[in-house]
């Protein structure tokens, strides 16, 4: 398990189906172990006011740990139609 439960994780690519972009940050809420494929995680994404935007399943390679010397951005969420 690469990420600890309730730790922060950053998206490594865009997910237009959820309105999420590379660099968006969320919290790991569940670990999904797989024996024959890549492990996965359930990640909860919050808005700037702390409200849940979505809870989405992602593969481990879709996530990275927050790095030093980076900043968070403020953007409007655009949902897929």
PDB file of N, CA, C and O in Angstrom, chain B, residues numbered from 101:
ATOM      1  N   UNK B 101       0.853  -1.177   0.000  1.00  0.00           N
ATOM      2  CA  UNK B 101       0.000   0.000   0.000  1.00  0.00           C
ATOM      3  C   UNK B 101       0.894   1.234   0.000  1.00  0.00           C
ATOM      4  O   UNK B 101       1.648   1.470   0.944  1.00  0.00           O
ATOM      5  N   UNK B 102       0.801   2.010  -1.061  1.00  0.00           N
ATOM      6  CA  UNK B 102       1.647   3.187  -1.248  1.00  0.00           C
ATOM      7  C   UNK B 102       1.155   4.391  -0.442  1.00  0.00           C
ATOM      8  O   UNK B 102       1.960   5.208   0.005  1.00  0.00           O
ATOM      9  N   UNK B 103      -0.160   4.504  -0.256  1.00  0.00           N
ATOM     10  CA  UNK B 103      -0.756   5.633   0.461  1.00  0.00           C
ATOM     11  C   UNK B 103      -1.429   5.140   1.734  1.00  0.00           C
ATOM     12  O   UNK B 103      -2.095   4.105   1.733  1.00  0.00           O
ATOM     13  N   UNK B 104      -1.256   5.876   2.804  1.00  0.00           N
ATOM     14  CA  UNK B 104      -1.927   5.557   4.059  1.00  0.00           C
ATOM     15  C   UNK B 104      -3.354   6.093   4.016  1.00  0.00           C
ATOM     16  O   UNK B 104      -3.626   7.111   3.381  1.00  0.00           O
ATOM     17  N   UNK B 105      -4.255   5.403   4.693  1.00  0.00           N
ATOM     18  CA  UNK B 105      -5.623   5.889   4.779  1.00  0.00           C
ATOM     19  C   UNK B 105      -5.649   7.272   5.408  1.00  0.00           C
ATOM     20  O   UNK B 105      -4.920   7.550   6.360  1.00  0.00           O
ATOM     21  N   UNK B 106      -6.490   8.127   4.869  1.00  0.00           N
ATOM     22  CA  UNK B 106      -6.720   9.495   5.320  1.00  0.00           C
ATOM     23  C   UNK B 106      -5.529  10.432   5.065  1.00  0.00           C
ATOM     24  O   UNK B 106      -5.449  11.523   5.629  1.00  0.00           O
ATOM     25  N   UNK B 107      -4.601   9.976   4.195  1.00  0.00           N
ATOM     26  CA  UNK B 107      -3.512  10.868   3.780  1.00  0.00           C
ATOM     27  C   UNK B 107      -3.941  11.599   2.512  1.00  0.00           C
ATOM     28  O   UNK B 107      -4.889  11.194   1.840  1.00  0.00           O
ATOM     29  N   UNK B 108      -3.243  12.661   2.200  1.00  0.00           N
ATOM     30  CA  UNK B 108      -3.528  13.430   0.989  1.00  0.00           C
ATOM     31  C   UNK B 108      -2.856  12.789  -0.214  1.00  0.00           C
ATOM     32  O   UNK B 108      -1.778  12.202  -0.113  1.00  0.00           O
ATOM     33  N   UNK B 109      -3.519  12.916  -1.351  1.00  0.00           N
ATOM     34  CA  UNK B 109      -2.976  12.408  -2.610  1.00  0.00           C
ATOM     35  C   UNK B 109      -3.339  13.395  -3.715  1.00  0.00           C
ATOM     36  O   UNK B 109      -4.373  14.060  -3.663  1.00  0.00           O
ATOM     37  N   UNK B 110      -2.468  13.472  -4.711  1.00  0.00           N
ATOM     38  CA  UNK B 110      -2.624  14.414  -5.823  1.00  0.00           C
ATOM     39  C   UNK B 110      -2.847  13.624  -7.111  1.00  0.00           C
ATOM     40  O   UNK B 110      -2.183  12.615  -7.350  1.00  0.00           O
ATOM     41  N   UNK B 111      -3.778  14.084  -7.932  1.00  0.00           N
ATOM     42  CA  UNK B 111      -4.047  13.418  -9.210  1.00  0.00           C
ATOM     43  C   UNK B 111      -2.897  13.655 -10.183  1.00  0.00           C
ATOM     44  O   UNK B 111      -2.377  14.767 -10.280  1.00  0.00           O
ATOM     45  N   UNK B 112      -2.503  12.608 -10.902  1.00  0.00           N
ATOM     46  CA  UNK B 112      -1.408  12.705 -11.871  1.00  0.00           C
ATOM     47  C   UNK B 112      -1.889  12.962 -13.285  1.00  0.00           C
ATOM     48  O   UNK B 112      -1.079  13.141 -14.195  1.00  0.00           O
ATOM     49  N   UNK B 113      -3.215  12.983 -13.481  1.00  0.00           N
ATOM     50  CA  UNK B 113      -3.778  13.265 -14.809  1.00  0.00           C
ATOM     51  C   UNK B 113      -5.196  13.796 -14.647  1.00  0.00           C
ATOM     52  O   UNK B 113      -5.773  13.736 -13.561  1.00  0.00           O
ATOM     53  N   UNK B 114      -5.747  14.313 -15.734  1.00  0.00           N
ATOM     54  CA  UNK B 114      -7.124  14.820 -15.740  1.00  0.00           C
ATOM     55  C   UNK B 114      -8.117  13.664 -15.731  1.00  0.00           C
ATOM     56  O   UNK B 114      -7.861  12.594 -16.284  1.00  0.00           O
ATOM     57  N   UNK B 115      -9.256  13.907 -15.091  1.00  0.00           N
ATOM     58  CA  UNK B 115     -10.393  12.985 -15.121  1.00  0.00           C
ATOM     59  C   UNK B 115     -11.631  13.794 -15.491  1.00  0.00           C
ATOM     60  O   UNK B 115     -12.419  14.161 -14.620  1.00  0.00           O
ATOM     61  N   UNK B 116     -11.805  14.077 -16.798  1.00  0.00           N
ATOM     62  CA  UNK B 116     -12.905  14.938 -17.234  1.00  0.00           C
ATOM     63  C   UNK B 116     -14.278  14.381 -16.872  1.00  0.00           C
ATOM     64  O   UNK B 116     -15.226  15.144 -16.689  1.00  0.00           O
ATOM     65  N   UNK B 117     -14.394  13.070 -16.769  1.00  0.00           N
ATOM     66  CA  UNK B 117     -15.687  12.479 -16.415  1.00  0.00           C
ATOM     67  C   UNK B 117     -16.138  12.864 -15.001  1.00  0.00           C
ATOM     68  O   UNK B 117     -17.323  12.773 -14.678  1.00  0.00           O
ATOM     69  N   UNK B 118     -15.192  13.292 -14.165  1.00  0.00           N
ATOM     70  CA  UNK B 118     -15.504  13.757 -12.808  1.00  0.00           C
ATOM     71  C   UNK B 118     -15.315  15.268 -12.657  1.00  0.00           C
ATOM     72  O   UNK B 118     -15.599  15.824 -11.597  1.00  0.00           O
ATOM     73  N   UNK B 119     -14.838  15.931 -13.710  1.00  0.00           N
ATOM     74  CA  UNK B 119     -14.547  17.360 -13.620  1.00  0.00           C
ATOM     75  C   UNK B 119     -13.261  17.643 -12.862  1.00  0.00           C
ATOM     76  O   UNK B 119     -13.055  18.763 -12.394  1.00  0.00           O
ATOM     77  N   UNK B 120     -12.393  16.646 -12.731  1.00  0.00           N
ATOM     78  CA  UNK B 120     -11.150  16.786 -11.967  1.00  0.00           C
ATOM     79  C   UNK B 120      -9.965  16.954 -12.908  1.00  0.00           C
ATOM     80  O   UNK B 120      -9.963  16.450 -14.031  1.00  0.00           O
ATOM     81  N   UNK B 121      -8.953  17.680 -12.421  1.00  0.00           N
ATOM     82  CA  UNK B 121      -7.764  17.953 -13.234  1.00  0.00           C
ATOM     83  C   UNK B 121      -6.500  17.512 -12.525  1.00  0.00           C
ATOM     84  O   UNK B 121      -6.448  17.404 -11.299  1.00  0.00           O
ATOM     85  N   UNK B 122      -5.481  17.259 -13.334  1.00  0.00           N
ATOM     86  CA  UNK B 122      -4.158  16.936 -12.812  1.00  0.00           C
ATOM     87  C   UNK B 122      -3.777  17.995 -11.780  1.00  0.00           C
ATOM     88  O   UNK B 122      -3.924  19.192 -12.026  1.00  0.00           O
ATOM     89  N   UNK B 123      -3.296  17.553 -10.640  1.00  0.00           N
ATOM     90  CA  UNK B 123      -2.898  18.469  -9.582  1.00  0.00           C
ATOM     91  C   UNK B 123      -3.967  18.664  -8.511  1.00  0.00           C
ATOM     92  O   UNK B 123      -3.669  19.173  -7.431  1.00  0.00           O
ATOM     93  N   UNK B 124      -5.225  18.261  -8.799  1.00  0.00           N
ATOM     94  CA  UNK B 124      -6.250  18.332  -7.754  1.00  0.00           C
ATOM     95  C   UNK B 124      -5.874  17.385  -6.622  1.00  0.00           C
ATOM     96  O   UNK B 124      -5.287  16.327  -6.847  1.00  0.00           O
ATOM     97  N   UNK B 125      -6.219  17.781  -5.410  1.00  0.00           N
ATOM     98  CA  UNK B 125      -5.837  17.000  -4.235  1.00  0.00           C
ATOM     99  C   UNK B 125      -7.073  16.464  -3.533  1.00  0.00           C
ATOM    100  O   UNK B 125      -8.115  17.118  -3.488  1.00  0.00           O
ATOM    101  N   UNK B 126      -6.940  15.270  -2.991  1.00  0.00           N
ATOM    102  CA  UNK B 126      -8.012  14.659  -2.222  1.00  0.00           C
ATOM    103  C   UNK B 126      -7.446  13.859  -1.061  1.00  0.00           C
ATOM    104  O   UNK B 126      -6.248  13.906  -0.780  1.00  0.00           O
ATOM    105  N   UNK B 127      -8.317  13.133  -0.399  1.00  0.00           N
ATOM    106  CA  UNK B 127      -7.939  12.323   0.762  1.00  0.00           C
ATOM    107  C   UNK B 127      -8.276  10.863   0.477  1.00  0.00           C
ATOM    108  O   UNK B 127      -9.371  10.549   0.011  1.00  0.00           O
ATOM    109  N   UNK B 128      -7.337   9.985   0.756  1.00  0.00           N
ATOM    110  CA  UNK B 128      -7.546   8.544   0.583  1.00  0.00           C
ATOM    111  C   UNK B 128      -8.510   8.054   1.659  1.00  0.00           C
ATOM    112  O   UNK B 128      -8.255   8.227   2.851  1.00  0.00           O
ATOM    113  N   UNK B 129      -9.624   7.440   1.236  1.00  0.00           N
ATOM    114  CA  UNK B 129     -10.599   6.943   2.207  1.00  0.00           C
ATOM    115  C   UNK B 129     -10.720   5.421   2.194  1.00  0.00           C
ATOM    116  O   UNK B 129     -11.333   4.844   3.092  1.00  0.00           O
ATOM    117  N   UNK B 130     -10.140   4.767   1.186  1.00  0.00           N
ATOM    118  CA  UNK B 130     -10.189   3.307   1.138  1.00  0.00           C
ATOM    119  C   UNK B 130      -9.091   2.778   0.235  1.00  0.00           C
ATOM    120  O   UNK B 130      -8.720   3.410  -0.754  1.00  0.00           O
ATOM    121  N   UNK B 131      -8.578   1.611   0.589  1.00  0.00           N
ATOM    122  CA  UNK B 131      -7.562   0.922  -0.188  1.00  0.00           C
ATOM    123  C   UNK B 131      -8.214  -0.295  -0.829  1.00  0.00           C
ATOM    124  O   UNK B 131      -8.952  -1.018  -0.159  1.00  0.00           O
ATOM    125  N   UNK B 132      -7.957  -0.538  -2.114  1.00  0.00           N
ATOM    126  CA  UNK B 132      -8.537  -1.664  -2.832  1.00  0.00           C
ATOM    127  C   UNK B 132      -7.388  -2.538  -3.334  1.00  0.00           C
ATOM    128  O   UNK B 132      -6.756  -2.227  -4.344  1.00  0.00           O
ATOM    129  N   UNK B 133      -7.124  -3.634  -2.617  1.00  0.00           N
ATOM    130  CA  UNK B 133      -6.035  -4.538  -2.993  1.00  0.00           C
ATOM    131  C   UNK B 133      -6.492  -5.439  -4.134  1.00  0.00           C
ATOM    132  O   UNK B 133      -7.631  -5.907  -4.157  1.00  0.00           O
ATOM    133  N   UNK B 134      -5.595  -5.671  -5.070  1.00  0.00           N
ATOM    134  CA  UNK B 134      -5.885  -6.567  -6.189  1.00  0.00           C
ATOM    135  C   UNK B 134      -4.738  -7.548  -6.313  1.00  0.00           C
ATOM    136  O   UNK B 134      -3.573  -7.171  -6.184  1.00  0.00           O
ATOM    137  N   UNK B 135      -5.062  -8.797  -6.562  1.00  0.00           N
ATOM    138  CA  UNK B 135      -4.012  -9.811  -6.655  1.00  0.00           C
ATOM    139  C   UNK B 135      -3.365  -9.864  -8.034  1.00  0.00           C
ATOM    140  O   UNK B 135      -2.177 -10.168  -8.142  1.00  0.00           O
ATOM    141  N   UNK B 136      -4.118  -9.576  -9.085  1.00  0.00           N
ATOM    142  CA  UNK B 136      -3.570  -9.726 -10.425  1.00  0.00           C
ATOM    143  C   UNK B 136      -3.451  -8.416 -11.197  1.00  0.00           C
ATOM    144  O   UNK B 136      -2.979  -8.413 -12.334  1.00  0.00           O
ATOM    145  N   UNK B 137      -3.865  -7.321 -10.605  1.00  0.00           N
ATOM    146  CA  UNK B 137      -3.801  -6.023 -11.291  1.00  0.00           C
ATOM    147  C   UNK B 137      -3.282  -4.970 -10.322  1.00  0.00           C
ATOM    148  O   UNK B 137      -3.008  -5.252  -9.156  1.00  0.00           O
ATOM    149  N   UNK B 138      -3.158  -3.787 -10.818  1.00  0.00           N
ATOM    150  CA  UNK B 138      -2.688  -2.665 -10.001  1.00  0.00           C
ATOM    151  C   UNK B 138      -3.666  -2.379  -8.856  1.00  0.00           C
ATOM    152  O   UNK B 138      -4.882  -2.419  -9.044  1.00  0.00           O
ATOM    153  N   UNK B 139      -3.129  -2.092  -7.685  1.00  0.00           N
ATOM    154  CA  UNK B 139      -3.973  -1.736  -6.547  1.00  0.00           C
ATOM    155  C   UNK B 139      -4.677  -0.415  -6.813  1.00  0.00           C
ATOM    156  O   UNK B 139      -4.229   0.386  -7.633  1.00  0.00           O
ATOM    157  N   UNK B 140      -5.770  -0.201  -6.120  1.00  0.00           N
ATOM    158  CA  UNK B 140      -6.529   1.014  -6.305  1.00  0.00           C
ATOM    159  C   UNK B 140      -6.854   1.683  -4.979  1.00  0.00           C
ATOM    160  O   UNK B 140      -6.572   1.145  -3.909  1.00  0.00           O
ATOM    161  N   UNK B 141      -7.445   2.852  -5.067  1.00  0.00           N
ATOM    162  CA  UNK B 141      -7.847   3.630  -3.902  1.00  0.00           C
ATOM    163  C   UNK B 141      -9.166   4.315  -4.183  1.00  0.00           C
ATOM    164  O   UNK B 141      -9.507   4.591  -5.333  1.00  0.00           O
ATOM    165  N   UNK B 142      -9.889   4.582  -3.139  1.00  0.00           N
ATOM    166  CA  UNK B 142     -11.060   5.445  -3.217  1.00  0.00           C
ATOM    167  C   UNK B 142     -10.604   6.772  -2.617  1.00  0.00           C
ATOM    168  O   UNK B 142     -10.088   6.815  -1.500  1.00  0.00           O
ATOM    169  N   UNK B 143     -10.798   7.846  -3.367  1.00  0.00           N
ATOM    170  CA  UNK B 143     -10.336   9.157  -2.928  1.00  0.00           C
ATOM    171  C   UNK B 143     -11.524  10.116  -2.858  1.00  0.00           C
ATOM    172  O   UNK B 143     -12.381  10.135  -3.742  1.00  0.00           O
ATOM    173  N   UNK B 144     -11.554  10.900  -1.798  1.00  0.00           N
ATOM    174  CA  UNK B 144     -12.610  11.899  -1.621  1.00  0.00           C
ATOM    175  C   UNK B 144     -12.034  13.269  -1.954  1.00  0.00           C
ATOM    176  O   UNK B 144     -10.999  13.671  -1.421  1.00  0.00           O
ATOM    177  N   UNK B 145     -12.718  13.973  -2.838  1.00  0.00           N
ATOM    178  CA  UNK B 145     -12.296  15.295  -3.273  1.00  0.00           C
ATOM    179  C   UNK B 145     -13.203  16.327  -2.610  1.00  0.00           C
ATOM    180  O   UNK B 145     -14.422  16.160  -2.571  1.00  0.00           O
ATOM    181  N   UNK B 146     -12.604  17.383  -2.095  1.00  0.00           N
ATOM    182  CA  UNK B 146     -13.342  18.436  -1.402  1.00  0.00           C
ATOM    183  C   UNK B 146     -13.220  19.755  -2.152  1.00  0.00           C
ATOM    184  O   UNK B 146     -12.257  19.982  -2.884  1.00  0.00           O
ATOM    185  N   UNK B 147     -14.222  20.631  -1.956  1.00  0.00           N
ATOM    186  CA  UNK B 147     -14.112  21.976  -2.515  1.00  0.00           C
ATOM    187  C   UNK B 147     -13.389  22.880  -1.520  1.00  0.00           C
ATOM    188  O   UNK B 147     -12.966  22.423  -0.458  1.00  0.00           O
ATOM    189  N   UNK B 148     -13.248  24.151  -1.859  1.00  0.00           N
ATOM    190  CA  UNK B 148     -12.500  25.097  -1.032  1.00  0.00           C
ATOM    191  C   UNK B 148     -13.162  25.356   0.323  1.00  0.00           C
ATOM    192  O   UNK B 148     -12.516  25.862   1.240  1.00  0.00           O
ATOM    193  N   UNK B 149     -14.448  25.012   0.453  1.00  0.00           N
ATOM    194  CA  UNK B 149     -15.148  25.200   1.723  1.00  0.00           C
ATOM    195  C   UNK B 149     -15.230  23.911   2.535  1.00  0.00           C
ATOM    196  O   UNK B 149     -15.868  23.877   3.587  1.00  0.00           O
ATOM    197  N   UNK B 150     -14.586  22.852   2.049  1.00  0.00           N
ATOM    198  CA  UNK B 150     -14.549  21.597   2.784  1.00  0.00           C
ATOM    199  C   UNK B 150     -15.711  20.663   2.512  1.00  0.00           C
ATOM    200  O   UNK B 150     -15.860  19.646   3.190  1.00  0.00           O
ATOM    201  N   UNK B 151     -16.538  20.993   1.529  1.00  0.00           N
ATOM    202  CA  UNK B 151     -17.668  20.134   1.166  1.00  0.00           C
ATOM    203  C   UNK B 151     -17.199  19.069   0.176  1.00  0.00           C
ATOM    204  O   UNK B 151     -16.375  19.345  -0.696  1.00  0.00           O
ATOM    205  N   UNK B 152     -17.720  17.870   0.314  1.00  0.00           N
ATOM    206  CA  UNK B 152     -17.361  16.796  -0.604  1.00  0.00           C
ATOM    207  C   UNK B 152     -17.846  17.113  -2.010  1.00  0.00           C
ATOM    208  O   UNK B 152     -19.016  17.434  -2.220  1.00  0.00           O
ATOM    209  N   UNK B 153     -16.931  17.020  -2.968  1.00  0.00           N
ATOM    210  CA  UNK B 153     -17.256  17.208  -4.378  1.00  0.00           C
ATOM    211  C   UNK B 153     -17.618  15.860  -4.992  1.00  0.00           C
ATOM    212  O   UNK B 153     -18.618  15.736  -5.699  1.00  0.00           O
ATOM    213  N   UNK B 154     -16.796  14.858  -4.715  1.00  0.00           N
ATOM    214  CA  UNK B 154     -17.015  13.524  -5.268  1.00  0.00           C
ATOM    215  C   UNK B 154     -16.152  12.522  -4.521  1.00  0.00           C
ATOM    216  O   UNK B 154     -15.171  12.889  -3.874  1.00  0.00           O
ATOM    217  N   UNK B 155     -16.519  11.279  -4.616  1.00  0.00           N
ATOM    218  CA  UNK B 155     -15.736  10.164  -4.098  1.00  0.00           C
ATOM    219  C   UNK B 155     -15.533   9.241  -5.288  1.00  0.00           C
ATOM    220  O   UNK B 155     -16.497   8.714  -5.843  1.00  0.00           O
ATOM    221  N   UNK B 156     -14.276   9.046  -5.680  1.00  0.00           N
ATOM    222  CA  UNK B 156     -14.000   8.336  -6.930  1.00  0.00           C
ATOM    223  C   UNK B 156     -12.974   7.218  -6.743  1.00  0.00           C
ATOM    224  O   UNK B 156     -12.062   7.333  -5.924  1.00  0.00           O
ATOM    225  N   UNK B 157     -13.130   6.134  -7.509  1.00  0.00           N
ATOM    226  CA  UNK B 157     -12.140   5.057  -7.489  1.00  0.00           C
ATOM    227  C   UNK B 157     -11.034   5.357  -8.498  1.00  0.00           C
ATOM    228  O   UNK B 157     -11.308   5.711  -9.644  1.00  0.00           O
ATOM    229  N   UNK B 158      -9.797   5.215  -8.067  1.00  0.00           N
ATOM    230  CA  UNK B 158      -8.656   5.472  -8.951  1.00  0.00           C
ATOM    231  C   UNK B 158      -7.597   4.404  -8.754  1.00  0.00           C
ATOM    232  O   UNK B 158      -7.545   3.742  -7.718  1.00  0.00           O
ATOM    233  N   UNK B 159      -6.760   4.247  -9.756  1.00  0.00           N
ATOM    234  CA  UNK B 159      -5.644   3.318  -9.661  1.00  0.00           C
ATOM    235  C   UNK B 159      -4.465   4.013  -8.972  1.00  0.00           C
ATOM    236  O   UNK B 159      -4.368   5.240  -8.960  1.00  0.00           O
ATOM    237  N   UNK B 160      -3.584   3.210  -8.407  1.00  0.00           N
ATOM    238  CA  UNK B 160      -2.435   3.759  -7.695  1.00  0.00           C
ATOM    239  C   UNK B 160      -1.602   4.681  -8.588  1.00  0.00           C
ATOM    240  O   UNK B 160      -1.098   5.701  -8.119  1.00  0.00           O
ATOM    241  N   UNK B 161      -1.455   4.333  -9.865  1.00  0.00           N
ATOM    242  CA  UNK B 161      -0.652   5.147 -10.788  1.00  0.00           C
ATOM    243  C   UNK B 161      -1.308   6.488 -11.124  1.00  0.00           C
ATOM    244  O   UNK B 161      -0.666   7.359 -11.712  1.00  0.00           O
ATOM    245  N   UNK B 162      -2.576   6.660 -10.757  1.00  0.00           N
ATOM    246  CA  UNK B 162      -3.281   7.925 -10.986  1.00  0.00           C
ATOM    247  C   UNK B 162      -3.004   8.945  -9.891  1.00  0.00           C
ATOM    248  O   UNK B 162      -3.474  10.080  -9.960  1.00  0.00           O
ATOM    249  N   UNK B 163      -2.238   8.539  -8.879  1.00  0.00           N
ATOM    250  CA  UNK B 163      -2.023   9.367  -7.695  1.00  0.00           C
ATOM    251  C   UNK B 163      -0.550   9.518  -7.374  1.00  0.00           C
ATOM    252  O   UNK B 163       0.270   8.665  -7.713  1.00  0.00           O
ATOM    253  N   UNK B 164      -0.230  10.618  -6.715  1.00  0.00           N
ATOM    254  CA  UNK B 164       1.118  10.816  -6.184  1.00  0.00           C
ATOM    255  C   UNK B 164       1.010  11.529  -4.843  1.00  0.00           C
ATOM    256  O   UNK B 164      -0.003  12.153  -4.527  1.00  0.00           O
ATOM    257  N   UNK B 165       2.073  11.418  -4.072  1.00  0.00           N
ATOM    258  CA  UNK B 165       2.133  12.126  -2.789  1.00  0.00           C
ATOM    259  C   UNK B 165       2.381  13.612  -3.046  1.00  0.00           C
ATOM    260  O   UNK B 165       3.070  13.964  -4.003  1.00  0.00           O
ATOM    261  N   UNK B 166       1.830  14.482  -2.208  1.00  0.00           N
ATOM    262  CA  UNK B 166       2.153  15.913  -2.342  1.00  0.00           C
ATOM    263  C   UNK B 166       3.661  16.114  -2.194  1.00  0.00           C
ATOM    264  O   UNK B 166       4.300  15.485  -1.350  1.00  0.00           O
ATOM    265  N   UNK B 167       4.214  16.984  -3.008  1.00  0.00           N
ATOM    266  CA  UNK B 167       5.658  17.251  -2.988  1.00  0.00           C
ATOM    267  C   UNK B 167       5.948  18.569  -2.286  1.00  0.00           C
ATOM    268  O   UNK B 167       5.101  19.461  -2.259  1.00  0.00           O
ATOM    269  N   UNK B 168       7.145  18.692  -1.718  1.00  0.00           N
ATOM    270  CA  UNK B 168       7.553  19.973  -1.147  1.00  0.00           C
ATOM    271  C   UNK B 168       7.665  21.026  -2.250  1.00  0.00           C
ATOM    272  O   UNK B 168       7.753  20.697  -3.433  1.00  0.00           O
ATOM    273  N   UNK B 169       7.660  22.261  -1.856  1.00  0.00           N
ATOM    274  CA  UNK B 169       7.830  23.390  -2.781  1.00  0.00           C
ATOM    275  C   UNK B 169       6.753  23.453  -3.859  1.00  0.00           C
ATOM    276  O   UNK B 169       7.023  23.840  -4.996  1.00  0.00           O
ATOM    277  N   UNK B 170       5.535  23.072  -3.495  1.00  0.00           N
ATOM    278  CA  UNK B 170       4.391  23.197  -4.395  1.00  0.00           C
ATOM    279  C   UNK B 170       3.299  23.980  -3.667  1.00  0.00           C
ATOM    280  O   UNK B 170       3.289  24.052  -2.438  1.00  0.00           O
ATOM    281  N   UNK B 171       2.387  24.562  -4.433  1.00  0.00           N
ATOM    282  CA  UNK B 171       1.291  25.325  -3.838  1.00  0.00           C
ATOM    283  C   UNK B 171      -0.039  24.818  -4.379  1.00  0.00           C
ATOM    284  O   UNK B 171      -0.102  24.240  -5.465  1.00  0.00           O
ATOM    285  N   UNK B 172      -1.088  25.039  -3.618  1.00  0.00           N
ATOM    286  CA  UNK B 172      -2.428  24.691  -4.074  1.00  0.00           C
ATOM    287  C   UNK B 172      -2.976  25.835  -4.911  1.00  0.00           C
ATOM    288  O   UNK B 172      -2.596  26.989  -4.714  1.00  0.00           O
ATOM    289  N   UNK B 173      -3.864  25.522  -5.844  1.00  0.00           N
ATOM    290  CA  UNK B 173      -4.499  26.553  -6.659  1.00  0.00           C
ATOM    291  C   UNK B 173      -5.988  26.600  -6.364  1.00  0.00           C
ATOM    292  O   UNK B 173      -6.542  25.711  -5.718  1.00  0.00           O
ATOM    293  N   UNK B 174      -6.603  27.628  -6.839  1.00  0.00           N
ATOM    294  CA  UNK B 174      -8.013  27.882  -6.613  1.00  0.00           C
ATOM    295  C   UNK B 174      -8.653  27.995  -7.988  1.00  0.00           C
ATOM    296  O   UNK B 174      -8.344  28.915  -8.746  1.00  0.00           O
ATOM    297  N   UNK B 175      -9.547  27.058  -8.314  1.00  0.00           N
ATOM    298  CA  UNK B 175     -10.186  27.061  -9.634  1.00  0.00           C
ATOM    299  C   UNK B 175     -11.643  26.677  -9.494  1.00  0.00           C
ATOM    300  O   UNK B 175     -12.042  26.028  -8.527  1.00  0.00           O
ATOM    301  N   UNK B 176     -12.426  27.084 -10.470  1.00  0.00           N
ATOM    302  CA  UNK B 176     -13.837  26.719 -10.481  1.00  0.00           C
ATOM    303  C   UNK B 176     -13.983  25.311 -11.028  1.00  0.00           C
ATOM    304  O   UNK B 176     -13.367  24.959 -12.034  1.00  0.00           O
ATOM    305  N   UNK B 177     -14.799  24.510 -10.364  1.00  0.00           N
ATOM    306  CA  UNK B 177     -15.043  23.137 -10.801  1.00  0.00           C
ATOM    307  C   UNK B 177     -16.052  23.133 -11.944  1.00  0.00           C
ATOM    308  O   UNK B 177     -17.151  23.674 -11.823  1.00  0.00           O
ATOM    309  N   UNK B 178     -15.666  22.526 -13.029  1.00  0.00           N
ATOM    310  CA  UNK B 178     -16.560  22.403 -14.179  1.00  0.00           C
ATOM    311  C   UNK B 178     -16.928  20.932 -14.308  1.00  0.00           C
ATOM    312  O   UNK B 178     -16.075  20.090 -14.589  1.00  0.00           O
ATOM    313  N   UNK B 179     -18.192  20.634 -14.103  1.00  0.00           N
ATOM    314  CA  UNK B 179     -18.681  19.261 -14.182  1.00  0.00           C
ATOM    315  C   UNK B 179     -18.910  18.829 -15.626  1.00  0.00           C
ATOM    316  O   UNK B 179     -19.256  19.640 -16.485  1.00  0.00           O
ATOM    317  N   UNK B 180     -18.709  17.526 -15.878  1.00  0.00           N
ATOM    318  CA  UNK B 180     -18.997  16.968 -17.196  1.00  0.00           C
ATOM    319  C   UNK B 180     -20.502  16.996 -17.427  1.00  0.00           C
ATOM    320  O   UNK B 180     -21.281  16.837 -16.487  1.00  0.00           O
ATOM    321  N   UNK B 181     -20.902  17.194 -18.650  1.00  0.00           N
ATOM    322  CA  UNK B 181     -22.334  17.274 -18.975  1.00  0.00           C
ATOM    323  C   UNK B 181     -22.969  15.903 -19.012  1.00  0.00           C
ATOM    324  O   UNK B 181     -24.167  15.785 -19.270  1.00  0.00           O
TER     325      UNK B 181
END
